[in-house]
């Protein structure tokens, strides 16, 4: 007891001197991020986008977002990141504010906020936000439950307007500052925008899938010239646009009839990814019953989209939910398991390279 009393007395005497030496903290970041480098990616989880180098496993930064942010959209030309954020004045209740937040590349700090209608999507889907091809506009998804799209002018930091898309969801940017969206009647809709981000025209495709028999997944992946769509039953469609025309290929098989009889189905969260230049399509697969599309997978099947053939299989001991391939010449395949682990594979040889502690990705984005 004597020792403890003496220690506390000494601390009490020394405290005024120590307090005088303490400098006030500042929330302003002092470090800057050099990059992004090759095979860098964002792992979005728990209200933050963590930036990692897949070749080393090192973390290079953190983009703070709300718990209700569906995805983060990079813009390497402007060296900015965009994220729709939803905030309540009392944390989980109170007055609601929806904003598109702009973060810079150097220190990842928010540098602008653009207020949006209070109806932004809150589910973690990559295609609930998209940078349009002109580079000046970002589209973000709304549901109230009526579906619509908010257009933001990121060059002039202003909200342009809201475009109604009844029965159609997701944002698939294409050329000419336009975007596609998938509709519940088995069609695609193309919405054209002018240079100011205002709607100039819209067209609808013919029905190309039956939503009751074999619906299209709401996880499309971009190609060099359009988008790769795929169905719950294992059919793939190549989608491009020519002016105001939507061009959809005939379906090609990701799953053979024999594999289907063995119970193989696509499934998971972020369950597909495509290396655009190499034409390599990666898809999480599992054995189970039909309509088990939310089940994690035990294998990744790799397809050559040019020949439309399966060229490889990667097997896993633990079930996996999320995948993403980086777009470099020597790409890495980022794999998230159902326990929150993040693992890196060589995307060409399929060999395991490393696990990254603390990534915990629910959604991956290439940089």
C-alpha positions in Angstrom: 0.0 0.0 0.0 2.8 2.4 0.8 4.3 1.9 -2.7 1.0 2.6 -4.4 0.3 5.7 -2.3 3.8 7.1 -3.1 3.3 6.4 -6.9 0.0 8.2 -7.0 1.4 11.2 -5.1 4.3 11.5 -7.5 1.9 11.4 -10.5 -0.3 14.1 -8.9 2.8 16.3 -8.4 4.1 15.7 -11.9 0.7 16.1 -13.7 0.7 19.9 -14.2 4.1 19.8 -15.9 3.0 16.9 -18.2 -0.2 18.6 -19.2 1.7 21.7 -20.2 3.7 19.6 -22.7 0.8 17.9 -24.4 -0.1 19.3 -27.8 -3.7 19.3 -28.9 -4.6 16.6 -31.5 -5.8 17.5 -35.0 -8.1 15.4 -37.2 -6.5 16.7 -40.4 -4.4 13.9 -42.1 -0.7 14.5 -42.3 0.3 11.6 -44.4 -0.2 11.4 -48.2 -0.8 8.3 -50.3 1.5 7.8 -53.3 -0.3 5.7 -55.8 -2.3 3.7 -56.5 0.3 1.2 -57.6 -0.1 -2.1 -59.4 -2.5 -4.6 -57.9 -3.9 -2.1 -55.4 -7.5 -2.7 -54.3 -10.2 -1.4 -51.9 -11.8 -3.6 -49.3 -15.1 -2.1 -48.1 -16.3 -3.3 -44.7 -17.4 -1.9 -41.3 -17.8 1.7 -42.5 -14.4 2.1 -44.2 -12.7 1.4 -47.5 -9.2 0.0 -46.7 -6.7 0.3 -49.5 -4.2 -2.6 -49.9 -1.4 -3.6 -52.1 -2.1 -7.3 -53.1 1.5 -8.0 -54.1 2.8 -7.1 -50.6 -0.3 -7.3 -48.4 0.5 -3.8 -47.0 -2.3 -1.3 -46.2 -1.9 2.2 -47.6 -4.9 4.1 -46.5 -8.5 4.2 -45.2 -11.5 6.0 -46.7 -14.0 6.7 -44.0 -17.7 6.2 -45.1 -21.0 5.7 -43.4 -22.3 2.3 -42.4 -24.9 2.7 -45.2 -22.5 3.1 -48.1 -23.1 0.6 -50.9 -19.8 1.0 -52.7 -16.8 3.3 -53.4 -16.3 4.6 -56.9 -12.7 5.6 -57.8 -11.9 8.2 -60.5 -8.2 7.9 -61.3 -8.3 10.7 -63.9 -9.5 13.3 -61.4 -7.7 11.5 -58.5 -10.9 11.3 -56.4 -13.1 8.7 -54.8 -17.0 9.0 -54.6 -19.4 7.3 -52.1 -23.0 7.8 -51.3 -23.4 8.2 -47.6 -26.5 8.2 -45.4 -26.4 9.9 -42.0 -28.9 10.3 -39.1 -28.6 13.2 -36.7 -28.9 10.8 -33.7 -26.7 8.0 -35.0 -29.4 5.4 -36.0 -32.4 7.8 -36.0 -33.3 11.4 -36.3 -33.1 13.7 -39.3 -31.7 11.9 -42.4 -29.1 13.3 -44.8 -28.0 11.7 -48.0 -24.8 13.0 -49.6 -22.3 12.1 -52.3 -19.0 12.6 -50.6 -15.9 13.3 -52.6 -12.5 12.2 -51.2 -9.1 13.1 -52.6 -6.4 10.6 -53.5 -3.6 12.2 -51.5 -4.8 11.9 -48.0 -8.2 10.3 -48.6 -9.9 13.2 -46.7 -13.4 14.4 -47.7 -13.1 17.5 -49.9 -16.7 18.0 -51.0 -20.3 17.0 -50.2 -23.2 17.1 -52.6 -26.7 16.6 -51.1 -28.9 13.9 -52.7 -32.6 13.0 -52.3 -33.2 11.0 -49.2 -33.7 7.7 -50.9 -30.2 6.3 -51.6 -29.7 2.5 -51.7 -28.1 1.1 -48.6 -27.2 -2.4 -49.6 -23.6 -3.3 -50.5 -23.8 -3.8 -54.2 -21.1 -2.6 -56.5 -23.4 -1.4 -59.2 -25.5 0.9 -57.1 -23.0 3.7 -58.1 -21.2 4.3 -61.3 -18.9 6.8 -63.0 -20.2 7.6 -66.4 -18.0 7.5 -69.4 -17.8 11.2 -69.9 -15.9 11.5 -66.6 -18.0 14.4 -65.2 -21.1 12.6 -63.8 -21.8 9.9 -61.2 -25.0 8.0 -61.1 -26.3 6.5 -57.8 -29.3 4.2 -57.2 -32.4 5.1 -55.2 -35.3 3.0 -53.8 -38.4 4.3 -51.9 -39.5 1.5 -53.0 -39.9 3.2 -56.4 -36.6 2.9 -58.3 -34.7 5.8 -59.7 -31.2 7.1 -60.3 -29.6 10.3 -59.0 -27.2 12.1 -61.4 -24.4 14.2 -59.8 -22.1 16.6 -61.7 -18.8 16.0 -60.0 -16.9 18.6 -62.0 -19.2 21.4 -60.8 -20.1 19.7 -57.5 -23.9 19.9 -58.0 -26.9 17.6 -58.0 -28.3 17.4 -61.6 -31.5 15.6 -61.1 -33.4 12.3 -60.6 -34.2 9.9 -63.4 -37.1 7.5 -62.9 -36.4 3.8 -63.7 -39.5 1.9 -62.7 -39.0 -1.8 -62.4 -35.3 -1.4 -63.3 -32.2 -1.4 -61.1 -28.4 -1.2 -61.1 -26.1 1.1 -63.0 -24.1 -0.2 -65.9 -22.2 2.7 -67.5 -21.5 2.4 -71.2 -20.1 4.7 -73.9 -21.6 8.2 -74.7 -22.2 9.1 -71.0 -25.1 6.6 -71.0 -26.0 3.7 -68.7 -27.9 0.4 -68.8 -30.1 -0.9 -66.1 -31.6 -4.4 -65.6 -35.4 -4.7 -65.6 -37.7 -7.2 -63.9 -39.6 -8.0 -67.1 -36.5 -9.7 -68.6 -35.2 -6.7 -70.6 -32.4 -4.1 -70.4 -33.1 -0.4 -70.5 -30.6 2.1 -72.0 -30.8 5.7 -70.6 -29.0 8.3 -72.6 -27.6 11.5 -71.0 -26.5 14.8 -72.6 -23.4 16.7 -71.7 -25.1 18.3 -68.8 -26.2 15.0 -67.3 -29.9 15.4 -68.3 -31.8 12.5 -69.8 -31.9 12.8 -73.6 -33.5 9.4 -74.5 -34.2 5.9 -73.4 -34.7 2.6 -75.2 -35.7 -0.9 -74.1 -34.3 -4.2 -75.4 -36.4 -7.2 -76.3 -37.0 -9.8 -73.5 -33.9 -12.0 -73.3 -34.4 -13.9 -70.0 -37.3 -15.3 -68.0 -37.3 -13.9 -64.5 -39.2 -16.9 -63.2 -37.4 -19.7 -65.0 -33.8 -18.4 -64.9 -33.2 -14.8 -63.7 -30.1 -12.8 -64.4 -27.9 -12.2 -61.4 -27.7 -8.6 -60.1 -23.9 -8.8 -60.0 -22.9 -7.9 -63.6 -19.2 -7.4 -64.4 -17.7 -4.9 -66.9 -16.1 -5.9 -70.2 -13.9 -3.7 -72.4 -16.9 -3.1 -74.7 -19.8 -3.5 -72.4 -21.0 -5.9 -69.7 -20.9 -9.6 -68.9 -24.3 -10.8 -67.5 -25.0 -14.3 -66.2 -28.0 -16.2 -64.9 -28.7 -18.3 -61.8 -28.8 -21.4 -63.9 -25.3 -20.7 -65.5 -26.0 -19.0 -68.7 -23.8 -16.0 -69.8 -24.7 -13.1 -72.1 -22.4 -10.5 -73.7 -23.9 -7.0 -73.7 -22.8 -4.0 -75.7 -24.3 -0.9 -77.1 -24.1 0.7 -80.6 -25.4 4.3 -80.4 -28.9 4.0 -79.0 -29.1 0.2 -79.7 -28.7 -2.5 -77.1 -26.9 -5.6 -78.5 -27.2 -8.8 -76.5 -25.5 -12.1 -77.5 -27.2 -15.4 -77.5 -26.6 -17.3 -74.2 -23.6 -19.5 -73.7 -23.1 -22.2 -71.1 -21.1 -21.7 -67.9 -22.5 -25.0 -66.5 -22.9 -28.1 -68.6 -26.0 -30.3 -68.4 -23.9 -33.0 -66.6 -22.6 -30.4 -64.0 -26.1 -29.2 -63.5 -27.3 -32.7 -62.7 -24.5 -32.9 -60.2 -26.0 -29.9 -58.4 -23.4 -27.2 -59.4 -24.7 -23.6 -59.1 -23.2 -20.1 -59.0 -23.5 -18.6 -55.6 -22.1 -16.1 -53.1 -21.9 -12.3 -52.6 -19.5 -10.7 -55.0 -19.5 -14.0 -56.9 -18.0 -13.0 -60.3 -15.2 -10.9 -61.8 -13.6 -10.5 -65.2 -10.1 -9.5 -66.4 -11.2 -7.3 -69.3 -8.1 -7.4 -71.5 -7.4 -11.1 -71.0 -11.0 -12.1 -71.2 -10.8 -14.3 -68.1 -14.1 -14.7 -66.2 -14.0 -16.1 -62.6 -17.2 -17.4 -61.0 -17.8 -18.8 -57.5 -19.6 -22.2 -57.6 -21.0 -24.6 -55.1 -23.0 -27.9 -55.0 -26.5 -27.6 -53.7 -30.2 -27.2 -54.5 -31.7 -24.8 -56.9 -32.2 -21.3 -55.5 -29.2 -21.6 -53.2 -27.6 -18.6 -54.9 -26.7 -16.9 -51.6 -24.7 -20.0 -50.4 -20.9 -19.5 -50.4 -18.8 -21.5 -52.8 -16.2 -24.2 -52.6 -14.7 -23.6 -56.1 -13.9 -20.9 -58.5 -14.4 -21.8 -62.2 -12.4 -19.8 -64.7 -13.6 -19.2 -68.3 -12.1 -17.8 -71.4 -14.8 -15.5 -72.7 -13.2 -15.4 -76.2 -13.5 -19.2 -76.7 -16.4 -19.5 -74.2 -14.8 -22.5 -72.5 -13.9 -23.3 -69.0 -10.1 -23.4 -68.6 -9.5 -24.0 -64.9 -10.8 -24.7 -61.4 -9.6 -23.4 -58.0 -10.7 -25.5 -55.0 -11.0 -24.1 -51.4 -11.1 -25.8 -48.0 -13.2 -22.9 -46.5 -16.3 -21.6 -48.2 -15.8 -18.3 -50.1 -18.2 -15.4 -50.7 -16.4 -12.6 -52.6 -13.8 -12.4 -55.4 -12.2 -9.7 -57.6 -9.4 -9.8 -60.2 -7.1 -6.8 -60.5 -6.6 -5.5 -64.1 -2.8 -5.5 -64.3 -0.8 -7.6 -66.8 0.2 -9.8 -63.9 -3.1 -9.8 -62.1 -4.0 -11.0 -58.6 -7.3 -12.7 -57.6 -8.6 -11.3 -54.3 -10.7 -13.9 -52.4 -12.9 -13.2 -49.3 -14.1 -16.2 -47.3 -17.2 -16.4 -45.2 -15.3 -15.9 -42.0 -14.0 -12.5 -43.1 -10.5 -13.6 -44.3 -9.0 -12.0 -47.4 -6.6 -14.1 -49.5 -4.5 -13.3 -52.6 -3.9 -15.7 -55.5 -2.0 -15.4 -58.8 -4.9 -15.0 -61.2 -3.1 -16.8 -64.0 -1.5 -19.8 -62.3 -4.1 -19.9 -59.5 -1.4 -20.4 -56.9 -1.9 -19.0 -53.4 0.4 -16.1 -52.4 -0.7 -14.6 -49.0 -3.5 -13.8 -46.6 -4.1 -10.2 -45.6 -5.0 -9.6 -41.9 -7.5 -7.0 -41.1 -9.0 -6.6 -44.6 -12.3 -8.2 -43.8 -13.8 -7.4 -47.2 -17.5 -7.5 -47.8 -16.9 -5.9 -51.2 -13.7 -5.4 -53.3 -12.9 -2.7 -55.8 -9.9 -2.5 -58.1 -7.7 0.6 -58.2 
